[in-house]
Amino acid sequence: MVKAKSIYSCTECGASAPKWQGQCPGCAQWNTLVEAVAEIATSTAKRFGANFAPLAASSKPQDLATIRPREEPRLATGVEEFDRVLGGGLVAGGVVLIGGDPGIGKSTLLLQALARLAEAGQPVLYVSGEESGEQIALRANRLQLPAAGLRLLAEINLEKIIATLQDEISTPPKTSQSDVLPPTGGRKLLGRPGEFPTPLVAVIDSIQTLWSDALQSAPGSVAQVRECAAQLTRFAKQTGVCIILVGHVTKEGALAGPRVLEHIVDTVLYFEGDTHSSFRLVRAVKNRFGAVNELGVFAMTDKGLKGVSNPSALFLSQHAQDVAGSCVLVTQEGTRPLLVEIQALVDSAMGGNPRRLTVGLDPQRLAMLLAVLHRHAGVMCGDQDVFVNAVGGVRIQEPAADLAVLLAIVSSLRNKPLPGKWVAFGEVGLAGEIRPAPRGQERLKEAAKLGFTHALIPKANVPRQAIKGMTVIALERVEQAMDQLRNW
């Protein structure tokens, strides 16, 4: 019996090597090569099937000026916060990849969305590779979801799943011709000549459980994940089916499998939040049809995930009186301004090396801010432990949080509370300047709507017209922010 040949594939970029080595030759990442069975080359017809035609009608180059762009119609799922993260809803032929920790609510959210779509007469299909039909039915009963019209398939073979999807879109639609979406640029869905019905919405839970007959490796391997995702994406582009893929994550929180998986799909969503908390955040890190870094906020209840209409209330602590080390930041998540409380604790270091710890913020940026604070404002924290936390479990990635972090640190160091109705935002440069943040006026309007009366902001963000009930304090340098602290 011939022994199967092994190769080593990179889990980050998908590159292969004939033998194991510490560093990937393709992306230069360390310890990412895993052993896999070498695949036998197959023809395109055998690999993709007879129904897989080229994505474009012609492979000839075209003049960009002659191509007429069209606005793809959006299909609302009925879950408002989910639609916000998607950019307004699903797009025909779009492929969405959603990942998160086990038990955080991925399957619950998608089951709720499909149940609402099915209730509205939309053709949907839930493909489960991890749970049986009875388990999903139990969850639907517990969440009190309408099950009528929600089609379910328990299967992990890719070829059988694609054949089922073809059968589903070949079935005559239940809705009338007047209820369907408008034509999508002349593209006809497979099996429905002359008609433009609403697209089928299919959920694949999860992509790591699928396997294809064209490959010999086990489900979840780098080759299988890449191949199954590529074939499903190609099928979606050809037929107009909306496909939502559920992906596993590694212990670091990144999506498992090759990095190319995120490049193939149109939208990548991440579930964030502590499983011990009742709040969940869904963030878009890639979206070809909407804003990147958009955020959806949910609350986990006994009836499933419920959208939060005022998410700023989640990230603001309700103190009975003003406390030292607290500053309210107005951050921008996609198109939504949010108010988040930044808390800092500065204490004398017990050991020789002071600690620098952040939760929800970049720890490297904290070290830079402390150096700027010492050099340009004369505030020294070299012998102090500094702990900074963003309340509510939200992760803040934009540099506009710099000013609020510095104010919270100095407030804790001097044990002097900031006024409770004050907010701040602005980027701090290495030269001590306070740089502007994008969409400053929207941030100020959101703060004024929630009852805040004063704002410390960069001078370049001062609005041309005064905002009712809001006093703006313009700052150009870090020294001016420290002077404001001394005057309180």
C-alpha positions in Angstrom: 0.0 0.0 0.0 1.4 3.4 -1.0 1.9 5.7 1.9 0.1 9.1 1.5 2.5 12.0 0.9 2.4 14.7 3.6 2.9 18.5 3.1 2.9 21.3 5.7 0.4 24.1 5.1 0.4 27.5 6.8 -2.8 28.4 8.7 -2.3 32.1 8.0 -1.6 32.4 4.3 -2.2 28.8 3.0 1.4 28.4 1.6 2.8 24.9 1.6 6.2 23.4 2.3 7.6 19.9 1.8 8.9 19.7 5.4 8.1 21.3 8.7 10.0 24.5 9.6 9.5 27.1 12.3 8.8 30.0 10.0 6.4 30.0 7.1 8.2 30.7 3.7 5.2 32.6 2.4 4.1 35.1 5.2 7.1 34.8 7.6 4.9 33.9 10.6 6.2 31.5 13.2 4.8 28.1 14.2 1.9 28.2 11.7 2.8 25.2 9.6 0.6 22.1 10.2 0.8 18.7 8.6 -1.7 17.7 5.9 -2.2 15.1 3.3 -1.0 16.2 -0.2 -3.9 16.5 -2.5 -4.2 14.8 -5.9 -4.7 17.3 -8.7 -8.1 17.0 -10.3 -9.7 18.6 -13.4 -11.8 21.8 -13.1 -14.9 19.9 -14.2 -14.5 17.2 -11.6 -13.6 19.6 -8.9 -16.3 22.2 -9.4 -18.9 20.3 -11.3 -20.6 20.9 -14.6 -22.8 23.8 -13.3 -19.8 26.0 -12.4 -19.4 28.4 -15.3 -17.1 31.4 -15.4 -18.2 34.3 -13.2 -18.1 36.8 -16.1 -19.9 36.4 -19.4 -16.8 37.4 -21.2 -13.1 37.3 -20.2 -12.2 40.2 -22.6 -11.1 43.4 -21.0 -13.6 46.2 -20.9 -13.4 50.0 -20.7 -14.3 51.1 -17.2 -16.2 54.1 -18.5 -18.6 51.8 -20.4 -19.5 49.7 -17.3 -22.7 51.0 -15.6 -22.6 50.5 -11.8 -25.8 49.5 -10.1 -27.1 49.8 -6.6 -27.7 46.3 -5.2 -31.0 46.1 -3.4 -30.7 45.3 0.3 -32.6 42.5 2.0 -33.3 43.4 5.7 -33.1 40.5 8.1 -35.5 42.0 10.6 -32.8 42.2 13.3 -32.0 46.0 13.3 -28.6 45.8 14.9 -27.5 43.0 12.6 -28.7 44.9 9.5 -26.7 48.0 10.8 -23.5 45.9 10.9 -24.1 44.5 7.5 -24.5 48.0 6.0 -28.3 47.9 5.7 -29.0 44.3 5.1 -27.9 41.3 2.9 -26.9 41.7 -0.7 -27.8 39.1 -3.4 -24.7 37.0 -4.1 -22.9 38.3 -1.0 -20.9 36.0 1.3 -20.7 36.9 5.0 -18.3 35.2 7.5 -19.1 35.5 11.2 -16.8 34.3 13.9 -16.7 34.4 17.7 -16.0 32.4 20.8 -18.0 29.2 21.5 -21.3 29.9 23.1 -21.3 33.6 22.5 -24.5 33.5 20.4 -23.6 33.1 16.7 -26.1 30.3 15.9 -28.7 32.0 18.1 -28.5 35.3 16.2 -28.5 33.6 12.7 -31.5 31.4 13.7 -33.4 34.5 14.8 -32.6 36.2 11.5 -33.6 33.3 9.4 -36.9 32.8 11.4 -37.9 36.4 10.7 -37.0 36.1 7.0 -39.0 32.9 6.7 -41.9 34.5 8.5 -41.9 37.3 5.9 -42.0 34.7 3.0 -38.3 34.8 2.2 -36.8 31.5 1.1 -34.1 30.4 3.7 -32.1 27.3 4.4 -30.1 26.5 7.6 -27.3 24.0 7.0 -26.0 22.5 10.2 -22.8 20.5 10.4 -22.5 20.5 14.2 -26.0 20.0 15.5 -28.9 17.7 14.6 -32.3 18.9 13.5 -33.8 18.0 16.9 -31.2 20.2 18.7 -32.0 23.2 16.5 -35.7 22.6 16.9 -35.3 22.7 20.7 -33.4 26.0 20.5 -36.2 27.4 18.2 -38.8 26.4 20.7 -36.9 27.8 23.6 -36.5 31.1 21.8 -40.2 30.9 20.7 -39.3 31.5 17.1 -41.7 30.8 14.2 -40.5 27.6 12.5 -42.9 27.6 9.5 -41.0 28.1 6.2 -37.5 27.7 7.8 -35.8 24.9 5.9 -33.2 22.8 7.7 -30.5 20.5 6.4 -28.0 18.5 8.6 -25.1 17.8 6.2 -21.4 18.3 6.0 -20.6 17.1 2.4 -20.1 20.1 0.2 -21.4 18.6 -3.0 -24.6 17.5 -1.4 -25.1 21.0 0.1 -24.6 22.7 -3.2 -27.0 20.2 -4.9 -29.6 21.1 -2.2 -29.1 24.8 -2.7 -29.6 24.3 -6.4 -32.9 22.4 -5.7 -34.0 25.1 -3.3 -33.5 28.0 -5.8 -35.1 25.9 -8.6 -38.4 25.6 -6.6 -41.0 28.1 -7.7 -41.2 31.0 -5.2 -44.2 31.2 -2.9 -44.4 35.0 -3.2 -46.1 36.8 -6.0 -44.1 38.6 -8.8 -45.1 41.9 -7.3 -43.5 41.1 -3.9 -40.0 40.2 -5.2 -37.0 42.4 -5.4 -36.2 44.4 -8.6 -34.0 42.9 -11.3 -30.3 42.8 -10.3 -28.8 44.1 -13.4 -30.2 41.4 -15.7 -28.7 38.5 -13.7 -31.0 35.5 -13.5 -30.9 33.1 -10.7 -30.1 29.5 -11.5 -33.1 27.4 -12.4 -35.6 30.2 -12.7 -35.5 31.4 -16.3 -37.1 34.8 -16.9 -37.8 35.6 -13.2 -36.1 37.7 -10.7 -37.2 36.3 -7.3 -35.9 37.2 -3.9 -32.5 35.5 -3.3 -32.2 32.4 -1.2 -30.5 33.1 2.2 -28.4 30.1 3.4 -26.5 29.7 6.6 -23.6 27.3 6.8 -22.8 26.3 10.4 -19.9 25.9 10.3 -17.4 26.1 7.5 -14.8 24.1 9.5 -17.1 21.0 9.5 -17.5 20.8 5.7 -15.5 18.5 3.4 -15.4 18.1 -0.3 -15.0 14.9 -2.4 -12.4 16.6 -4.5 -9.9 16.5 -1.5 -8.6 13.7 0.7 -7.9 15.7 3.8 -10.1 15.7 6.9 -12.8 18.3 7.6 -11.3 21.4 9.2 -7.9 21.2 7.5 -6.5 24.2 5.7 -7.1 22.7 2.3 -10.7 21.7 3.0 -11.7 25.1 4.6 -10.1 27.0 1.7 -11.7 24.8 -1.0 -15.2 24.7 0.6 -15.2 28.5 1.1 -14.0 29.1 -2.5 -16.7 26.8 -4.0 -19.5 28.3 -1.9 -18.4 31.8 -2.8 -18.3 31.0 -6.5 -21.8 29.4 -6.2 -23.1 32.5 -4.5 -21.7 34.9 -7.2 -23.2 32.8 -10.0 -26.6 32.3 -8.6 -27.3 35.3 -6.4 -27.7 33.2 -3.2 -26.9 35.0 0.1 -24.5 32.8 2.1 -23.6 33.3 5.7 -20.6 31.2 6.9 -20.0 30.6 10.6 -16.3 30.2 11.5 -14.5 28.9 14.5 -11.9 31.1 16.2 -8.5 30.3 17.7 -7.6 30.8 21.4 -6.2 34.2 20.3 -9.6 35.2 19.0 -8.8 35.2 15.3 -10.8 33.2 12.8 -9.4 29.6 12.5 -8.2 28.4 9.1 -6.1 30.1 6.4 -6.1 33.9 6.3 -7.2 33.7 2.7 -10.6 32.7 4.0 -11.2 36.4 5.1 -10.0 37.6 1.7 -12.5 35.4 -0.3 -15.7 36.5 1.4 -17.4 39.9 1.1 -18.0 40.7 4.8 -16.3 39.6 8.0 -18.0 40.0 11.3 -16.7 39.3 14.8 -18.7 38.5 17.9 -17.1 40.3 20.9 -18.0 40.3 24.6 -17.5 38.3 27.7 -19.6 35.1 27.8 -20.2 35.8 31.5 -21.9 39.1 30.6 -25.3 39.5 29.0 -24.1 42.0 26.4 -22.7 41.1 23.0 -21.0 43.2 20.3 -20.9 42.4 16.6 -18.2 44.3 14.8 -17.6 44.5 11.0 -13.9 44.3 10.2 -14.4 43.9 6.4 -17.4 44.9 4.3 -17.5 45.4 0.6 -21.1 46.7 0.8 -21.0 49.0 3.8 -18.9 50.8 6.5 -16.0 49.0 8.1 -15.7 48.8 11.9 -19.5 49.2 12.3 -20.8 48.0 15.6 -24.0 46.3 16.6 -24.9 45.9 20.3 -27.1 43.1 21.6 -28.3 41.9 25.0 -28.6 38.2 25.6 -32.0 37.3 27.1 -34.0 34.1 27.6 -35.7 34.9 24.3 -32.5 35.3 22.4 -30.4 38.3 21.4 -32.2 41.7 21.6 -30.9 44.9 20.0 -29.9 47.7 22.3 -31.4 51.0 21.2 -29.1 53.2 23.4 -25.7 51.4 23.6 -24.0 54.4 25.2 -25.9 53.6 28.5 -24.1 50.2 28.6 -20.6 51.8 28.6 -21.2 54.6 31.2 -21.0 53.7 34.9 -23.6 55.3 37.1 -21.6 56.8 40.0 -23.4 58.3 43.0 -20.7 61.1 43.0 -17.8 62.1 40.9 -14.8 59.7 41.3 -11.1 60.2 40.5 -9.6 58.4 37.5 -12.8 58.5 35.3 -13.3 60.3 32.0 -16.0 59.9 29.4 -14.8 59.4 25.8 -16.9 60.0 22.7 -15.7 57.3 20.3 -16.8 56.6 16.8 -17.7 53.0 15.8 -18.4 53.0 12.1 -21.2 55.5 11.6 -22.3 55.4 15.2 -20.9 57.7 18.0 -20.7 56.0 21.4 -20.0 57.3 24.8 -17.6 55.1 26.8 -16.2 55.6 30.2 -12.4 55.3 30.5 -11.2 54.4 34.0 -7.6 54.7 35.2 -5.9 53.6 38.4 -2.5 54.9 39.2 -0.8 53.5 42.3 2.7 53.2 43.7 4.7 50.3 42.3 5.5 47.6 44.9 8.2 46.0 42.8 11.1 47.3 40.7 9.2 47.3 37.4 6.0 49.3 37.3 3.1 47.6 35.5 1.3 48.9 32.5 -2.0 47.1 31.9 -4.9 48.0 29.6 -8.3 46.3 29.0 -10.0 47.3 25.7 -7.1 49.6 24.6 -3.7 49.2 23.0 -1.0 48.6 25.7 1.7 49.9 23.4 -0.1 53.2 22.9 -0.4 53.6 26.7 3.4 53.5 27.1 3.7 56.1 24.4 1.1 58.4 26.1 2.9 58.2 29.4 6.1 59.3 27.7 4.4 62.2 26.1 2.8 63.2 29.4 6.2 63.2 31.1 8.1 65.0 28.4 5.6 67.8 27.5 3.4 68.2 30.7 6.0 67.3 33.4 3.7 64.6 34.9 5.9 61.6 35.8 4.5 58.1 36.3 7.7 56.2 36.0 7.4 54.7 39.5 3.7 54.1 39.4 1.6 51.1 38.3 -0.9 52.3 35.6 -4.1 50.4 34.8 -6.6 51.6 32.2 -9.9 50.0 31.4 -12.7 50.7 28.9 -16.0 50.0 30.7 -18.5 47.5 29.3 -16.0 45.2 27.5 -15.8 47.4 24.3 -12.5 47.4 22.4 -11.4 50.9 21.3 -9.0 50.9 18.5 -9.1 54.6 17.3 -6.4 57.0 18.4 -9.0 59.6 19.3 -9.1 58.0 22.8 -5.7 59.4 23.7 -6.9 62.6 25.4 -9.5 60.8 27.5 -6.9 58.3 28.6 -4.5 61.0 29.7 -7.1 62.9 31.6 -8.2 59.8 33.5 -4.6 59.0 34.4 -3.8 62.4 35.7 -7.1 62.5 37.6 -6.3 59.3 39.3 -2.7 60.3 40.0 -3.8 63.6 41.7 -6.9 61.9 43.2 -9.0 64.7 41.8 -12.3 63.8 40.1 -13.3 65.3 36.7 -16.7 67.0 36.5 -19.4 64.3 35.8 -20.9 66.1 32.7 -17.6 66.5 30.8 -16.5 64.5 27.8 -13.3 64.4 25.8 -11.8 63.1 22.6 -8.7 63.8 20.5 -5.5 62.1 19.3 -2.2 63.0 21.0 1.0 63.2 19.0 4.6 62.6 20.1 5.3 66.3 19.9 2.5 67.0 22.4 0.0 68.3 20.0 -3.7 67.3 20.1 -4.8 66.3 16.6 -8.4 66.3 15.3 -10.6 63.3 15.2 -13.0 62.4 12.3 -16.7 63.3 12.6 -16.2 65.6 15.6 -19.6 67.4 15.2 -21.5 64.1 15.3 -19.6 63.1 18.5 -20.6 66.4 20.2 -24.2 66.1 19.2 -24.4 62.6 20.7 -22.8 63.9 23.9 -25.2 66.8 24.1 -28.2 64.5 23.5 -27.2 62.4 26.5 -27.0 65.5 28.8 -23.3 66.3 28.8 -22.5 70.0 29.0 -18.7 70.5 28.4 -16.3 68.9 25.9 -12.5 69.0 25.8 -11.7 68.6 22.1 -9.0 69.5 19.5 -9.2 73.0 18.2 -9.6 71.7 14.6 -12.9 70.0 15.7 -14.6 73.1 17.0 -18.0 73.3 15.2 -18.8 76.4 13.2 -22.2 76.6 14.8 -22.6 76.3 18.5 -24.4 73.2 19.8 -27.2 73.9 22.2 -26.4 73.0 25.8 -22.7 72.2 25.0 -19.7 74.3 26.0 -16.7 73.5 23.9 -13.1 73.9 25.2 -10.6 73.9 22.4 -7.1 72.4 23.0 -4.0 72.5 20.9 -1.4 70.9 23.2 -1.2 68.5 26.2 -0.1 71.3 28.4 -3.4 73.1 27.9 -5.3 70.0 28.9 -3.3 69.8 32.1 -4.0 73.5 32.8 -7.7 72.7 32.6 -7.2 70.0 35.2 -5.5 72.4 37.6 -8.3 74.9 37.3 -11.0 72.4 38.4 
